[in-house]
Amino acid sequence: MAESPFPFLRATFYRWAQLWPEVCPDLARAPHVLAVCDHHVENFGTWRDIEGRLIWGVNDFDEAYPMPYTIDQVRLAASAHVAVAENHLAIPPGDACQAILEGYTQGLTKSGNPFVLEQHHGWLRDAALGELRDPVQFWEKMESLSTIRGPIPRSATKALEALLPEKGLAYRVAHRIAGLGSLGRERFVALADWRGGHVAREAKALVPSACVWADGNRGSKRIFYEDAISRAVRVPDPFVHLRGRWIVRRLAPHCSRIELSSLPKTRDEWRLLHAMGFETANVHWGSRKAIPAVVRDLKKRPSDWFHAAVQEMLKATTKDWEEWRRL
Protein backbone atom coordinates (compact mmCIF):
# COMPACT_ATOMS: atom_id res chain seq x y z
CA MET A 1 0.00 0.00 0.00
CA ALA A 2 2.87 2.38 0.68
CA GLU A 3 4.31 1.88 -2.80
CA SER A 4 1.64 3.78 -4.74
CA PRO A 5 -1.93 5.12 -4.60
CA PHE A 6 -3.29 2.19 -6.67
CA PRO A 7 -3.04 -0.54 -4.00
CA PHE A 8 -3.99 2.04 -1.37
CA LEU A 9 -7.21 2.87 -3.24
CA ARG A 10 -8.04 -0.82 -3.60
CA ALA A 11 -7.41 -1.56 0.08
CA THR A 12 -9.28 1.35 1.64
CA PHE A 13 -12.85 1.35 0.38
CA TYR A 14 -14.00 2.10 3.93
CA ARG A 15 -12.26 5.46 3.65
CA TRP A 16 -13.72 6.11 0.18
CA ALA A 17 -17.20 5.44 1.60
CA GLN A 18 -16.51 7.99 4.33
CA LEU A 19 -15.15 10.66 1.97
CA TRP A 20 -17.71 10.18 -0.79
CA PRO A 21 -20.61 12.27 0.64
CA GLU A 22 -18.20 15.01 1.76
CA VAL A 23 -16.32 15.39 -1.53
CA CYS A 24 -19.24 14.72 -3.92
CA PRO A 25 -22.40 15.70 -1.99
CA ASP A 26 -24.47 16.18 -5.15
CA LEU A 27 -23.54 12.76 -6.55
CA ALA A 28 -24.19 11.20 -3.15
CA ARG A 29 -27.84 12.21 -3.58
CA ALA A 30 -28.20 10.47 -6.95
CA PRO A 31 -30.68 7.57 -7.38
CA HIS A 32 -29.73 4.47 -5.43
CA VAL A 33 -29.03 1.01 -6.83
CA LEU A 34 -27.53 -2.13 -5.36
CA ALA A 35 -23.96 -1.12 -6.17
CA VAL A 36 -20.62 -2.97 -6.24
CA CYS A 37 -19.18 -0.16 -4.10
CA ASP A 38 -15.57 -1.44 -3.89
CA HIS A 39 -15.32 -1.08 -7.66
CA HIS A 40 -12.02 -0.81 -9.55
CA VAL A 41 -10.30 -1.98 -12.73
CA GLU A 42 -8.95 -5.15 -11.08
CA ASN A 43 -12.35 -6.25 -9.78
CA PHE A 44 -13.12 -8.19 -12.94
CA GLY A 45 -12.55 -11.83 -13.72
CA THR A 46 -13.85 -14.91 -15.48
CA TRP A 47 -15.76 -18.03 -14.52
CA ARG A 48 -17.43 -21.02 -16.17
CA ASP A 49 -21.21 -21.15 -16.24
CA ILE A 50 -23.38 -24.25 -15.95
CA GLU A 51 -22.81 -24.91 -19.68
CA GLY A 52 -19.05 -24.66 -19.30
CA ARG A 53 -18.95 -21.35 -21.18
CA LEU A 54 -16.37 -18.73 -20.24
CA ILE A 55 -18.00 -15.62 -18.73
CA TRP A 56 -16.40 -12.26 -17.86
CA GLY A 57 -17.64 -9.74 -15.36
CA VAL A 58 -17.37 -8.20 -11.90
CA ASN A 59 -15.52 -10.64 -9.66
CA ASP A 60 -16.18 -9.49 -6.09
CA PHE A 61 -19.25 -8.13 -4.31
CA ASP A 62 -17.92 -8.11 -0.73
CA GLU A 63 -18.96 -4.48 -0.23
CA ALA A 64 -22.20 -4.55 -2.21
CA TYR A 65 -24.74 -2.15 -0.74
CA PRO A 66 -27.59 0.16 -1.82
CA MET A 67 -25.77 3.35 -2.84
CA PRO A 68 -25.98 6.08 -5.49
CA TYR A 69 -25.24 4.65 -8.94
CA THR A 70 -22.54 7.30 -9.30
CA ILE A 71 -20.26 5.74 -6.67
CA ASP A 72 -19.44 2.75 -8.88
CA GLN A 73 -18.75 4.83 -11.96
CA VAL A 74 -16.55 7.38 -10.20
CA ARG A 75 -14.56 4.78 -8.24
CA LEU A 76 -14.01 2.65 -11.35
CA ALA A 77 -12.80 5.67 -13.33
CA ALA A 78 -10.63 6.89 -10.45
CA SER A 79 -8.89 3.51 -10.33
CA ALA A 80 -8.36 3.72 -14.09
CA HIS A 81 -6.76 7.18 -13.69
CA VAL A 82 -4.38 5.85 -11.05
CA ALA A 83 -3.58 2.82 -13.23
CA VAL A 84 -2.77 5.17 -16.11
CA ALA A 85 -0.50 7.28 -13.89
CA GLU A 86 1.35 4.14 -12.80
CA ASN A 87 1.69 2.83 -16.37
CA HIS A 88 -0.70 -0.09 -15.92
CA LEU A 89 -3.00 1.30 -18.60
CA ALA A 90 -2.05 3.23 -21.73
CA ILE A 91 -4.88 5.65 -22.40
CA PRO A 92 -5.37 9.37 -21.69
CA PRO A 93 -7.31 9.82 -18.41
CA GLY A 94 -10.05 11.81 -20.12
CA ASP A 95 -10.52 9.05 -22.67
CA ALA A 96 -10.70 6.50 -19.86
CA CYS A 97 -13.61 8.43 -18.31
CA GLN A 98 -15.34 8.71 -21.66
CA ALA A 99 -14.99 4.99 -22.38
CA ILE A 100 -16.43 4.00 -18.98
CA LEU A 101 -19.31 6.47 -19.17
CA GLU A 102 -20.20 5.50 -22.75
CA GLY A 103 -20.10 1.81 -21.83
CA TYR A 104 -22.30 2.40 -18.80
CA THR A 105 -24.82 4.47 -20.75
CA GLN A 106 -24.96 1.88 -23.51
CA GLY A 107 -25.51 -0.87 -20.93
CA LEU A 108 -28.44 1.05 -19.47
CA THR A 109 -29.94 1.66 -22.92
CA LYS A 110 -29.67 -1.99 -23.96
CA SER A 111 -31.06 -3.31 -20.66
CA GLY A 112 -27.71 -4.94 -20.03
CA ASN A 113 -26.13 -7.98 -21.67
CA PRO A 114 -23.78 -10.55 -20.08
CA PHE A 115 -20.27 -11.03 -21.47
CA VAL A 116 -20.26 -14.61 -22.78
CA LEU A 117 -16.84 -15.13 -24.34
CA GLU A 118 -17.44 -18.34 -26.31
CA GLN A 119 -18.94 -16.86 -29.48
CA HIS A 120 -18.62 -13.12 -28.95
CA HIS A 121 -16.09 -10.61 -27.59
CA GLY A 122 -13.12 -12.48 -29.06
CA TRP A 123 -10.77 -9.61 -28.19
CA LEU A 124 -11.83 -9.85 -24.54
CA ARG A 125 -11.46 -13.64 -24.54
CA ASP A 126 -7.89 -13.26 -25.82
CA ALA A 127 -7.15 -10.73 -23.09
CA ALA A 128 -8.71 -12.90 -20.37
CA LEU A 129 -6.74 -16.00 -21.38
CA GLY A 130 -3.32 -14.40 -20.94
CA GLU A 131 -0.13 -16.40 -20.44
CA LEU A 132 0.02 -15.53 -16.74
CA ARG A 133 -3.27 -17.40 -16.23
CA ASP A 134 -1.74 -20.58 -17.62
CA PRO A 135 -3.12 -23.68 -15.80
CA VAL A 136 0.35 -25.03 -14.99
CA GLN A 137 1.37 -21.78 -13.30
CA PHE A 138 -1.98 -21.53 -11.53
CA TRP A 139 -1.81 -24.98 -9.95
CA GLU A 140 1.84 -24.60 -9.05
CA LYS A 141 0.87 -21.47 -7.11
CA MET A 142 -2.02 -23.30 -5.43
CA GLU A 143 0.18 -26.25 -4.48
CA SER A 144 2.76 -23.91 -2.95
CA LEU A 145 0.25 -22.64 -0.37
CA SER A 146 1.10 -23.72 3.16
CA THR A 147 -1.21 -26.14 4.93
CA ILE A 148 -3.00 -24.70 7.96
CA ARG A 149 -2.03 -26.56 11.12
CA GLY A 150 -4.32 -24.79 13.54
CA PRO A 151 -8.08 -25.14 14.06
CA ILE A 152 -10.49 -24.18 11.28
CA PRO A 153 -14.01 -22.92 12.04
CA ARG A 154 -16.52 -25.72 11.70
CA SER A 155 -18.78 -23.47 9.65
CA ALA A 156 -15.94 -22.92 7.12
CA THR A 157 -15.26 -26.65 6.92
CA LYS A 158 -18.92 -27.39 6.24
CA ALA A 159 -19.08 -24.64 3.62
CA LEU A 160 -16.01 -25.97 1.79
CA GLU A 161 -17.08 -29.63 1.91
CA ALA A 162 -20.53 -28.76 0.55
CA LEU A 163 -18.89 -27.42 -2.63
CA LEU A 164 -16.37 -30.21 -3.25
CA PRO A 165 -17.15 -32.44 -6.26
CA GLU A 166 -17.49 -35.62 -4.21
CA LYS A 167 -18.60 -36.40 -0.68
CA GLY A 168 -15.82 -37.71 1.55
CA LEU A 169 -13.05 -36.46 -0.75
CA ALA A 170 -9.69 -36.14 1.03
CA TYR A 171 -8.31 -32.61 1.00
CA ARG A 172 -5.93 -30.26 2.78
CA VAL A 173 -6.76 -26.70 3.84
CA ALA A 174 -4.37 -23.85 3.07
CA HIS A 175 -4.33 -20.12 3.73
CA ARG A 176 -4.39 -17.77 0.75
CA ILE A 177 -3.78 -14.03 0.57
CA ALA A 178 -5.63 -12.41 -2.31
CA GLY A 179 -6.89 -8.95 -3.07
CA LEU A 180 -6.36 -5.93 -0.86
CA GLY A 181 -9.78 -4.78 0.26
CA SER A 182 -10.37 -8.04 2.17
CA LEU A 183 -7.00 -8.19 3.93
CA GLY A 184 -7.47 -9.41 7.48
CA ARG A 185 -10.52 -11.53 6.68
CA GLU A 186 -10.32 -15.28 7.10
CA ARG A 187 -9.73 -17.24 3.90
CA PHE A 188 -9.53 -21.00 3.70
CA VAL A 189 -8.73 -22.98 0.55
CA ALA A 190 -9.51 -26.69 0.27
CA LEU A 191 -7.10 -28.40 -2.16
CA ALA A 192 -7.70 -31.93 -3.43
CA ASP A 193 -6.90 -34.33 -6.25
CA TRP A 194 -9.99 -35.59 -8.01
CA ARG A 195 -10.15 -37.99 -10.95
CA GLY A 196 -6.85 -37.08 -12.53
CA GLY A 197 -6.46 -33.41 -11.64
CA HIS A 198 -6.48 -30.74 -8.97
CA VAL A 199 -9.54 -28.98 -7.59
CA ALA A 200 -9.74 -26.01 -5.23
CA ARG A 201 -12.53 -24.36 -3.25
CA GLU A 202 -12.25 -21.17 -1.22
CA ALA A 203 -14.30 -19.96 1.74
CA LYS A 204 -13.93 -16.27 2.58
CA ALA A 205 -15.47 -14.61 5.61
CA LEU A 206 -17.87 -11.78 4.91
CA VAL A 207 -18.85 -8.82 7.06
CA PRO A 208 -21.36 -6.02 6.44
CA SER A 209 -20.29 -3.41 3.90
CA ALA A 210 -18.03 -0.56 5.01
CA CYS A 211 -20.88 1.70 3.87
CA VAL A 212 -22.60 0.80 7.15
CA TRP A 213 -19.58 1.93 9.18
CA ALA A 214 -19.21 5.12 7.12
CA ASP A 215 -22.86 5.94 7.87
CA GLY A 216 -22.34 5.66 11.62
CA ASN A 217 -23.73 2.10 11.76
CA ARG A 218 -27.19 3.39 10.92
CA GLY A 219 -27.72 1.28 7.81
CA SER A 220 -28.65 -2.34 7.29
CA LYS A 221 -26.03 -4.84 8.42
CA ARG A 222 -27.29 -7.37 5.91
CA ILE A 223 -24.73 -8.91 3.55
CA PHE A 224 -25.84 -8.15 -0.03
CA TYR A 225 -23.35 -10.35 -1.91
CA GLU A 226 -25.81 -12.98 -3.07
CA ASP A 227 -28.49 -10.37 -3.82
CA ALA A 228 -26.06 -8.59 -6.15
CA ILE A 229 -25.04 -11.67 -8.15
CA SER A 230 -28.56 -13.09 -8.37
CA ARG A 231 -30.30 -9.86 -9.42
CA ALA A 232 -27.77 -8.48 -11.92
CA VAL A 233 -27.98 -9.09 -15.67
CA ARG A 234 -25.47 -11.88 -15.36
CA VAL A 235 -24.70 -15.49 -16.23
CA PRO A 236 -24.27 -17.00 -12.75
CA ASP A 237 -21.27 -18.95 -11.57
CA PRO A 238 -22.77 -22.23 -10.29
CA PHE A 239 -19.89 -22.52 -7.81
CA VAL A 240 -20.45 -19.26 -5.93
CA HIS A 241 -22.66 -19.53 -2.85
CA LEU A 242 -23.23 -17.67 0.38
CA ARG A 243 -23.24 -20.13 3.28
CA GLY A 244 -23.75 -18.39 6.58
CA ARG A 245 -20.97 -15.81 6.90
CA TRP A 246 -18.85 -17.46 4.20
CA ILE A 247 -18.79 -16.84 0.47
CA VAL A 248 -17.63 -20.07 -1.15
CA ARG A 249 -16.34 -20.41 -4.70
CA ARG A 250 -14.38 -22.63 -7.03
CA LEU A 251 -10.82 -21.56 -7.80
CA ALA A 252 -9.45 -22.58 -11.18
CA PRO A 253 -7.15 -21.09 -13.85
CA HIS A 254 -10.00 -19.29 -15.59
CA CYS A 255 -12.26 -18.90 -12.57
CA SER A 256 -10.52 -16.03 -10.81
CA ARG A 257 -9.88 -12.30 -10.75
CA ILE A 258 -7.81 -10.77 -13.58
CA GLU A 259 -4.97 -8.47 -12.60
CA LEU A 260 -3.86 -5.84 -15.09
CA SER A 261 -0.37 -7.32 -15.02
CA SER A 262 -1.73 -10.61 -16.38
CA LEU A 263 -3.34 -9.03 -19.43
CA PRO A 264 -1.54 -9.20 -22.79
CA LYS A 265 0.74 -6.24 -23.49
CA THR A 266 -1.12 -5.55 -26.71
CA ARG A 267 -4.74 -4.78 -25.94
CA ASP A 268 -7.41 -2.20 -26.68
CA GLU A 269 -7.65 -0.11 -23.50
CA TRP A 270 -10.69 1.82 -24.74
CA ARG A 271 -12.70 -1.33 -25.42
CA LEU A 272 -11.63 -2.84 -22.11
CA LEU A 273 -12.79 0.18 -20.09
CA HIS A 274 -15.95 0.47 -22.20
CA ALA A 275 -16.71 -3.17 -21.32
CA MET A 276 -16.11 -2.41 -17.63
CA GLY A 277 -18.59 0.46 -17.82
CA PHE A 278 -21.12 -1.76 -19.58
CA GLU A 279 -20.69 -4.52 -16.98
CA THR A 280 -21.30 -1.94 -14.25
CA ALA A 281 -24.65 -1.25 -15.89
CA ASN A 282 -25.31 -5.01 -15.92
CA VAL A 283 -24.93 -4.97 -12.13
CA HIS A 284 -27.11 -1.89 -11.69
CA TRP A 285 -29.86 -3.48 -13.77
CA GLY A 286 -30.33 -5.69 -10.72
CA SER A 287 -32.16 -2.64 -9.33
CA ARG A 288 -34.56 -2.56 -12.27
CA LYS A 289 -37.08 -0.17 -10.74
CA ALA A 290 -34.37 2.45 -10.21
CA ILE A 291 -33.10 2.48 -13.81
CA PRO A 292 -35.55 5.12 -15.19
CA ALA A 293 -34.47 7.51 -12.43
CA VAL A 294 -30.81 6.75 -13.15
CA VAL A 295 -31.29 7.50 -16.85
CA ARG A 296 -33.05 10.79 -16.08
CA ASP A 297 -30.33 11.76 -13.63
CA LEU A 298 -27.60 11.05 -16.18
CA LYS A 299 -29.31 13.14 -18.86
CA LYS A 300 -29.58 16.22 -16.68
CA ARG A 301 -25.93 16.29 -15.63
CA PRO A 302 -23.46 18.68 -17.34
CA SER A 303 -21.00 17.19 -19.79
CA ASP A 304 -18.01 17.52 -17.46
CA TRP A 305 -19.58 16.11 -14.28
CA PHE A 306 -17.93 12.71 -14.47
CA HIS A 307 -14.33 13.74 -15.04
CA ALA A 308 -14.63 16.53 -12.47
CA ALA A 309 -15.92 14.16 -9.79
CA VAL A 310 -13.17 11.65 -10.52
CA GLN A 311 -10.54 14.37 -10.15
CA GLU A 312 -11.97 15.49 -6.80
CA MET A 313 -12.05 11.97 -5.37
CA LEU A 314 -8.54 11.34 -6.65
CA LYS A 315 -7.29 14.44 -4.85
CA ALA A 316 -8.90 13.28 -1.61
CA THR A 317 -7.56 9.73 -1.96
CA THR A 318 -4.04 10.89 -2.85
CA LYS A 319 -4.04 13.22 0.15
CA ASP A 320 -5.11 10.32 2.37
CA TRP A 321 -2.36 8.12 0.95
CA GLU A 322 0.33 10.77 1.48
CA GLU A 323 -0.79 11.39 5.06
CA TRP A 324 -0.91 7.65 5.78
CA ARG A 325 2.63 7.18 4.44
CA ARG A 326 3.92 9.82 6.86
CA LEU A 327 2.52 8.04 9.91
C-alpha positions as CSV (number, residue, x, y, z in Angstrom):
1,M,0.0,0.0,0.0
2,A,2.9,2.4,0.7
3,E,4.3,1.9,-2.8
4,S,1.6,3.8,-4.7
5,P,-1.9,5.1,-4.6
6,F,-3.3,2.2,-6.7
7,P,-3.0,-0.5,-4.0
8,F,-4.0,2.0,-1.4
9,L,-7.2,2.9,-3.2
10,R,-8.0,-0.8,-3.6
11,A,-7.4,-1.6,0.1
12,T,-9.3,1.4,1.6
13,F,-12.8,1.3,0.4
14,Y,-14.0,2.1,3.9
15,R,-12.3,5.5,3.7
16,W,-13.7,6.1,0.2
17,A,-17.2,5.4,1.6
18,Q,-16.5,8.0,4.3
19,L,-15.2,10.7,2.0
20,W,-17.7,10.2,-0.8
21,P,-20.6,12.3,0.6
22,E,-18.2,15.0,1.8
23,V,-16.3,15.4,-1.5
24,C,-19.2,14.7,-3.9
25,P,-22.4,15.7,-2.0
26,D,-24.5,16.2,-5.2
27,L,-23.5,12.8,-6.5
28,A,-24.2,11.2,-3.1
29,R,-27.8,12.2,-3.6
30,A,-28.2,10.5,-6.9
31,P,-30.7,7.6,-7.4
32,H,-29.7,4.5,-5.4
33,V,-29.0,1.0,-6.8
34,L,-27.5,-2.1,-5.4
35,A,-24.0,-1.1,-6.2
36,V,-20.6,-3.0,-6.2
37,C,-19.2,-0.2,-4.1
38,D,-15.6,-1.4,-3.9
39,H,-15.3,-1.1,-7.7
40,H,-12.0,-0.8,-9.5
41,V,-10.3,-2.0,-12.7
42,E,-9.0,-5.2,-11.1
43,N,-12.4,-6.2,-9.8
44,F,-13.1,-8.2,-12.9
45,G,-12.6,-11.8,-13.7
46,T,-13.8,-14.9,-15.5
47,W,-15.8,-18.0,-14.5
48,R,-17.4,-21.0,-16.2
49,D,-21.2,-21.1,-16.2
50,I,-23.4,-24.2,-16.0
51,E,-22.8,-24.9,-19.7
52,G,-19.0,-24.7,-19.3
53,R,-18.9,-21.4,-21.2
54,L,-16.4,-18.7,-20.2
55,I,-18.0,-15.6,-18.7
56,W,-16.4,-12.3,-17.9
57,G,-17.6,-9.7,-15.4
58,V,-17.4,-8.2,-11.9
59,N,-15.5,-10.6,-9.7
60,D,-16.2,-9.5,-6.1
61,F,-19.3,-8.1,-4.3
62,D,-17.9,-8.1,-0.7
63,E,-19.0,-4.5,-0.2
64,A,-22.2,-4.5,-2.2
65,Y,-24.7,-2.2,-0.7
66,P,-27.6,0.2,-1.8
67,M,-25.8,3.3,-2.8
68,P,-26.0,6.1,-5.5
69,Y,-25.2,4.6,-8.9
70,T,-22.5,7.3,-9.3
71,I,-20.3,5.7,-6.7
72,D,-19.4,2.7,-8.9
73,Q,-18.7,4.8,-12.0
74,V,-16.5,7.4,-10.2
75,R,-14.6,4.8,-8.2
76,L,-14.0,2.7,-11.3
77,A,-12.8,5.7,-13.3
78,A,-10.6,6.9,-10.4
79,S,-8.9,3.5,-10.3
80,A,-8.4,3.7,-14.1
81,H,-6.8,7.2,-13.7
82,V,-4.4,5.8,-11.1
83,A,-3.6,2.8,-13.2
84,V,-2.8,5.2,-16.1
85,A,-0.5,7.3,-13.9
86,E,1.4,4.1,-12.8
87,N,1.7,2.8,-16.4
88,H,-0.7,-0.1,-15.9
89,L,-3.0,1.3,-18.6
90,A,-2.0,3.2,-21.7
91,I,-4.9,5.6,-22.4
92,P,-5.4,9.4,-21.7
93,P,-7.3,9.8,-18.4
94,G,-10.1,11.8,-20.1
95,D,-10.5,9.0,-22.7
96,A,-10.7,6.5,-19.9
97,C,-13.6,8.4,-18.3
98,Q,-15.3,8.7,-21.7
99,A,-15.0,5.0,-22.4
100,I,-16.4,4.0,-19.0
101,L,-19.3,6.5,-19.2
102,E,-20.2,5.5,-22.8
103,G,-20.1,1.8,-21.8
104,Y,-22.3,2.4,-18.8
105,T,-24.8,4.5,-20.8
106,Q,-25.0,1.9,-23.5
107,G,-25.5,-0.9,-20.9
108,L,-28.4,1.0,-19.5
109,T,-29.9,1.7,-22.9
110,K,-29.7,-2.0,-24.0
111,S,-31.1,-3.3,-20.7
112,G,-27.7,-4.9,-20.0
113,N,-26.1,-8.0,-21.7
114,P,-23.8,-10.5,-20.1
115,F,-20.3,-11.0,-21.5
116,V,-20.3,-14.6,-22.8
117,L,-16.8,-15.1,-24.3
118,E,-17.4,-18.3,-26.3
119,Q,-18.9,-16.9,-29.5
120,H,-18.6,-13.1,-28.9
121,H,-16.1,-10.6,-27.6
122,G,-13.1,-12.5,-29.1
123,W,-10.8,-9.6,-28.2
124,L,-11.8,-9.8,-24.5
125,R,-11.5,-13.6,-24.5
126,D,-7.9,-13.3,-25.8
127,A,-7.2,-10.7,-23.1
128,A,-8.7,-12.9,-20.4
129,L,-6.7,-16.0,-21.4
130,G,-3.3,-14.4,-20.9
131,E,-0.1,-16.4,-20.4
132,L,0.0,-15.5,-16.7
133,R,-3.3,-17.4,-16.2
134,D,-1.7,-20.6,-17.6
135,P,-3.1,-23.7,-15.8
136,V,0.4,-25.0,-15.0
137,Q,1.4,-21.8,-13.3
138,F,-2.0,-21.5,-11.5
139,W,-1.8,-25.0,-10.0
140,E,1.8,-24.6,-9.0
141,K,0.9,-21.5,-7.1
142,M,-2.0,-23.3,-5.4
143,E,0.2,-26.2,-4.5
144,S,2.8,-23.9,-2.9
145,L,0.2,-22.6,-0.4
146,S,1.1,-23.7,3.2
147,T,-1.2,-26.1,4.9
148,I,-3.0,-24.7,8.0
149,R,-2.0,-26.6,11.1
150,G,-4.3,-24.8,13.5
151,P,-8.1,-25.1,14.1
152,I,-10.5,-24.2,11.3
153,P,-14.0,-22.9,12.0
154,R,-16.5,-25.7,11.7
155,S,-18.8,-23.5,9.6
156,A,-15.9,-22.9,7.1
157,T,-15.3,-26.6,6.9
158,K,-18.9,-27.4,6.2
159,A,-19.1,-24.6,3.6
160,L,-16.0,-26.0,1.8
161,E,-17.1,-29.6,1.9
162,A,-20.5,-28.8,0.5
163,L,-18.9,-27.4,-2.6
164,L,-16.4,-30.2,-3.2
165,P,-17.1,-32.4,-6.3
166,E,-17.5,-35.6,-4.2
167,K,-18.6,-36.4,-0.7
168,G,-15.8,-37.7,1.5
169,L,-13.0,-36.5,-0.8
170,A,-9.7,-36.1,1.0
171,Y,-8.3,-32.6,1.0
172,R,-5.9,-30.3,2.8
173,V,-6.8,-26.7,3.8
174,A,-4.4,-23.8,3.1
175,H,-4.3,-20.1,3.7
176,R,-4.4,-17.8,0.7
177,I,-3.8,-14.0,0.6
178,A,-5.6,-12.4,-2.3
179,G,-6.9,-9.0,-3.1
180,L,-6.4,-5.9,-0.9
181,G,-9.8,-4.8,0.3
182,S,-10.4,-8.0,2.2
183,L,-7.0,-8.2,3.9
184,G,-7.5,-9.4,7.5
185,R,-10.5,-11.5,6.7
186,E,-10.3,-15.3,7.1
187,R,-9.7,-17.2,3.9
188,F,-9.5,-21.0,3.7
189,V,-8.7,-23.0,0.6
190,A,-9.5,-26.7,0.3
191,L,-7.1,-28.4,-2.2
192,A,-7.7,-31.9,-3.4
193,D,-6.9,-34.3,-6.3
194,W,-10.0,-35.6,-8.0
195,R,-10.2,-38.0,-10.9
196,G,-6.9,-37.1,-12.5
197,G,-6.5,-33.4,-11.6
198,H,-6.5,-30.7,-9.0
199,V,-9.5,-29.0,-7.6
200,A,-9.7,-26.0,-5.2
201,R,-12.5,-24.4,-3.3
202,E,-12.2,-21.2,-1.2
203,A,-14.3,-20.0,1.7
204,K,-13.9,-16.3,2.6
205,A,-15.5,-14.6,5.6
206,L,-17.9,-11.8,4.9
207,V,-18.8,-8.8,7.1
208,P,-21.4,-6.0,6.4
209,S,-20.3,-3.4,3.9
210,A,-18.0,-0.6,5.0
211,C,-20.9,1.7,3.9
212,V,-22.6,0.8,7.1
213,W,-19.6,1.9,9.2
214,A,-19.2,5.1,7.1
215,D,-22.9,5.9,7.9
216,G,-22.3,5.7,11.6
217,N,-23.7,2.1,11.8
218,R,-27.2,3.4,10.9
219,G,-27.7,1.3,7.8
220,S,-28.7,-2.3,7.3
221,K,-26.0,-4.8,8.4
222,R,-27.3,-7.4,5.9
223,I,-24.7,-8.9,3.5
224,F,-25.8,-8.1,0.0
225,Y,-23.3,-10.3,-1.9
226,E,-25.8,-13.0,-3.1
227,D,-28.5,-10.4,-3.8
228,A,-26.1,-8.6,-6.2
229,I,-25.0,-11.7,-8.1
230,S,-28.6,-13.1,-8.4
231,R,-30.3,-9.9,-9.4
232,A,-27.8,-8.5,-11.9
233,V,-28.0,-9.1,-15.7
234,R,-25.5,-11.9,-15.4
235,V,-24.7,-15.5,-16.2
236,P,-24.3,-17.0,-12.8
237,D,-21.3,-18.9,-11.6
238,P,-22.8,-22.2,-10.3
239,F,-19.9,-22.5,-7.8
240,V,-20.4,-19.3,-5.9
241,H,-22.7,-19.5,-2.8
242,L,-23.2,-17.7,0.4
243,R,-23.2,-20.1,3.3
244,G,-23.8,-18.4,6.6
245,R,-21.0,-15.8,6.9
246,W,-18.8,-17.5,4.2
247,I,-18.8,-16.8,0.5
248,V,-17.6,-20.1,-1.1
249,R,-16.3,-20.4,-4.7
250,R,-14.4,-22.6,-7.0
251,L,-10.8,-21.6,-7.8
252,A,-9.5,-22.6,-11.2
253,P,-7.2,-21.1,-13.8
254,H,-10.0,-19.3,-15.6
255,C,-12.3,-18.9,-12.6
256,S,-10.5,-16.0,-10.8
257,R,-9.9,-12.3,-10.8
258,I,-7.8,-10.8,-13.6
259,E,-5.0,-8.5,-12.6
260,L,-3.9,-5.8,-15.1
261,S,-0.4,-7.3,-15.0
262,S,-1.7,-10.6,-16.4
263,L,-3.3,-9.0,-19.4
264,P,-1.5,-9.2,-22.8
265,K,0.7,-6.2,-23.5
266,T,-1.1,-5.6,-26.7
267,R,-4.7,-4.8,-25.9
268,D,-7.4,-2.2,-26.7
269,E,-7.6,-0.1,-23.5
270,W,-10.7,1.8,-24.7
271,R,-12.7,-1.3,-25.4
272,L,-11.6,-2.8,-22.1
273,L,-12.8,0.2,-20.1
274,H,-15.9,0.5,-22.2
275,A,-16.7,-3.2,-21.3
276,M,-16.1,-2.4,-17.6
277,G,-18.6,0.5,-17.8
278,F,-21.1,-1.8,-19.6
279,E,-20.7,-4.5,-17.0
280,T,-21.3,-1.9,-14.2
281,A,-24.7,-1.2,-15.9
282,N,-25.3,-5.0,-15.9
283,V,-24.9,-5.0,-12.1
284,H,-27.1,-1.9,-11.7
285,W,-29.9,-3.5,-13.8
286,G,-30.3,-5.7,-10.7
287,S,-32.2,-2.6,-9.3
288,R,-34.6,-2.6,-12.3
289,K,-37.1,-0.2,-10.7
290,A,-34.4,2.5,-10.2
291,I,-33.1,2.5,-13.8
292,P,-35.5,5.1,-15.2
293,A,-34.5,7.5,-12.4
294,V,-30.8,6.7,-13.1
295,V,-31.3,7.5,-16.9
296,R,-33.1,10.8,-16.1
297,D,-30.3,11.8,-13.6
298,L,-27.6,11.1,-16.2
299,K,-29.3,13.1,-18.9
300,K,-29.6,16.2,-16.7
301,R,-25.9,16.3,-15.6
302,P,-23.5,18.7,-17.3
303,S,-21.0,17.2,-19.8
304,D,-18.0,17.5,-17.5
305,W,-19.6,16.1,-14.3
306,F,-17.9,12.7,-14.5
307,H,-14.3,13.7,-15.0
308,A,-14.6,16.5,-12.5
309,A,-15.9,14.2,-9.8
310,V,-13.2,11.6,-10.5
311,Q,-10.5,14.4,-10.1
312,E,-12.0,15.5,-6.8
313,M,-12.1,12.0,-5.4
314,L,-8.5,11.3,-6.7
315,K,-7.3,14.4,-4.9
316,A,-8.9,13.3,-1.6
317,T,-7.6,9.7,-2.0
318,T,-4.0,10.9,-2.8
319,K,-4.0,13.2,0.1
320,D,-5.1,10.3,2.4
321,W,-2.4,8.1,1.0
322,E,0.3,10.8,1.5
323,E,-0.8,11.4,5.1
324,W,-0.9,7.7,5.8
325,R,2.6,7.2,4.4
326,R,3.9,9.8,6.9
327,L,2.5,8.0,9.9
